[in-house]
């Protein structure tokens, strides 16, 4: 098989094949060595339809933070969040208005 993007060879991931075989599937992951293509080719061994349970990798967990402006506790998936959405919108509006005033003074 050939990659559609870089026209390089596609290689089979043996670990992925062993992983899906544990759950009764045939197939696995095929990927390009350049990293531009990653395809899962799956077929149920007994012909029935079933979803593979996720192992939890690649998921960010929600955690709590306290907004620096309104001091309310909020949930986020980001790691460097300082303000809630409402306070963030207000802050951006203030900054945009200040930038507009600076630009108007510079032109005049």
C-alpha positions in Angstrom: 0.0 0.0 0.0 1.1 3.6 -0.7 0.5 6.7 1.3 -1.9 9.2 -0.4 0.0 12.2 0.9 3.7 11.5 0.6 3.6 8.4 -1.7 5.7 6.4 0.7 5.1 2.9 1.9 2.6 2.1 4.6 3.6 -0.3 7.4 1.5 -2.5 9.7 1.7 -1.9 13.4 2.0 -5.4 15.0 1.2 -4.2 18.5 -2.1 -2.7 17.3 -2.9 -6.1 15.6 -2.3 -7.9 18.9 -4.4 -5.3 20.8 -7.4 -5.7 18.5 -7.1 -9.5 18.5 -7.7 -9.5 22.3 -11.2 -8.1 21.6 -12.0 -10.5 18.7 -11.1 -8.3 15.7 -9.0 -8.9 12.6 -6.8 -6.2 11.3 -4.9 -3.4 12.9 -3.3 0.0 12.3 -1.4 0.9 9.1 0.8 3.9 9.2 3.2 5.9 7.1 6.8 6.3 8.4 6.6 10.0 7.8 3.7 10.2 10.1 1.2 11.7 7.7 -1.2 8.7 7.5 -2.6 6.5 10.2 -5.5 4.2 9.3 -7.3 1.5 11.4 -8.4 -1.5 9.3 -10.8 -3.5 11.5 -13.1 -6.4 10.9 -15.0 -8.4 13.5 -13.8 -12.0 13.5 -17.2 -13.5 14.0 -19.0 -11.0 11.7 -21.0 -9.1 14.5 -20.7 -5.4 15.2 -19.1 -4.3 18.4 -17.2 -1.3 19.6 -13.6 -1.6 20.9 -13.3 -0.3 24.4 -10.9 2.6 24.7 -7.9 2.2 26.9 -7.9 5.8 28.1 -4.8 7.1 26.3 -5.1 10.5 24.7 -7.8 11.8 26.9 -7.5 14.9 29.1 -9.2 14.9 32.4 -11.2 17.9 33.6 -10.0 19.7 36.7 -11.1 22.6 38.7 -9.7 26.1 38.8 -10.6 29.4 40.4 -11.1 32.4 38.1 -8.7 35.3 38.9 -11.4 37.9 38.2 -14.7 36.6 39.6 -13.2 34.0 41.9 -15.8 31.3 40.9 -14.7 27.6 40.7 -14.9 26.3 37.1 -14.0 23.1 35.2 -11.5 23.0 32.4 -9.5 20.6 30.4 -6.7 23.1 29.8 -3.7 23.3 32.1 -3.0 27.0 32.1 -6.5 28.4 32.4 -6.8 31.6 34.6 -10.2 33.0 33.7 -13.7 31.6 33.1 -15.3 32.2 29.7 -17.4 35.2 30.7 -14.4 37.0 32.3 -12.2 36.1 29.3 -14.7 37.7 26.9 -14.8 40.9 29.0 -11.0 41.0 29.1 -10.7 40.6 25.4 -13.2 43.4 24.8 -11.3 45.7 27.1 -8.0 44.9 25.4 -9.6 45.4 21.9 -11.0 48.8 23.0 -7.6 49.9 24.3 -5.9 48.8 21.1 -8.5 50.7 19.1 -7.8 53.9 21.2 -4.0 53.5 20.8 -4.4 53.0 17.0 -6.7 56.1 16.7 -4.1 58.2 18.6 -1.3 57.0 16.4 -3.2 57.9 13.2 -4.3 61.4 14.4 
